[in-house]
């Protein structure tokens, strides 16, 4: 390890204390149809979820599979409660479902009469309750989330505005009143047993309750992001077809469905279905779609590999970004294998990561960039969504544009 410029430069995998544990993962049946038969699609060995740790297991073998009965795509084994606690400790355990585009969602709900006076509205996956606080005060607003700390913060921020927040598991929480509307936006894909969750939401509803579900779908999953659609943060990778099957199986009748144009989101409006679902026909229709997606993803990885091969050699590399994108750089690109002698550091704007390390590479504040001699050093931007933002910040710090390495020629909003 080099300490020139008072910065701790290190080689990749110079930390040897990281480990995994069998208790991090649990095998499960297909979350769409309940079958136990599947085929393997993709494997990541020793995927590291956060910073280095001697005491806590931070690595897991990620296996993406496809059901042989319904063609549903999902993570198996999936994360256990212990796995969530260890692997997602630095990412937070709440899904923050409605934080991104609240006004568009509110307008959509209002246009369908779902925010009328005297309605009881529940947001499942409410995080701190910000979205609920933006709804009309004439609506009784109830939120539920698994994140204890987020619920506590939300109660302090929004209880005086009449927002009611419940801490509990989505499969078993207790609701004080049957809601007229339930929203669950970009949450279902994170859950180990989405069928049980939808059944529980059905059980706390009345016959005229409206359910609004939104998930990302494989049908719109092609992206040039090396993370790809099969995100390690998602336990089920829905398609338009599979999310429809799941809702029907859980006793919900779809009234309306809409594919969002500006990002990967598929929104469905449903009501309880009185008809008992005894048999659902599972036509094999998604297998080709999964193969098509994976071939597209590998093509994007090839483009990144060719791009990296065109970069001038550098003795040292600064990686701007200490999140999962950097782990994907390690897993699917040649960045760390081209020259084993290359020394690295990481910079990240998150103060909670400063002073820690990832695979032996120290994580620093971007303030250290002013101390670096860029003569034989390159800066690799390890972010998809924030690539240009980081590039502009680097230029403002006086880093030569010639040493700034971008991976993407275009960015698609997620």
Secondary structure as UniProt FT lines:
FT   HELIX           4..6
FT   STRAND          9..10
FT   TURN            12..13
FT   HELIX           22..24
FT   STRAND          25..26
FT   TURN            31..33
FT   STRAND          38..48
FT   STRAND          59..67
FT   TURN            68..70
FT   STRAND          73..75
FT   STRAND          78..79
FT   HELIX           81..87
FT   TURN            88..91
FT   TURN            97..98
FT   HELIX           102..111
FT   TURN            112..115
FT   TURN            117..118
FT   STRAND          120..124
FT   TURN            127..128
FT   HELIX           130..133
FT   TURN            137..138
FT   STRAND          140..145
FT   HELIX           148..158
FT   HELIX           159..161
FT   STRAND          164..167
FT   TURN            170..172
FT   STRAND          181..185
FT   HELIX           188..190
FT   TURN            192..193
FT   HELIX           194..203
FT   TURN            207..208
FT   STRAND          210..215
FT   HELIX           218..220
FT   TURN            226..227
FT   TURN            232..233
FT   STRAND          236..237
FT   HELIX           240..249
FT   TURN            250..251
FT   STRAND          252..259
FT   STRAND          266..272
FT   HELIX           287..310
FT   STRAND          316..320
FT   HELIX           324..332
FT   TURN            335..337
FT   TURN            340..341
FT   STRAND          343..347
FT   TURN            351..355
FT   STRAND          357..358
FT   TURN            359..360
FT   STRAND          361..364
FT   HELIX           366..371
FT   HELIX           374..376
FT   STRAND          377..381
FT   TURN            385..386
FT   HELIX           387..396
FT   TURN            397..398
FT   HELIX           401..403
FT   STRAND          404..405
//
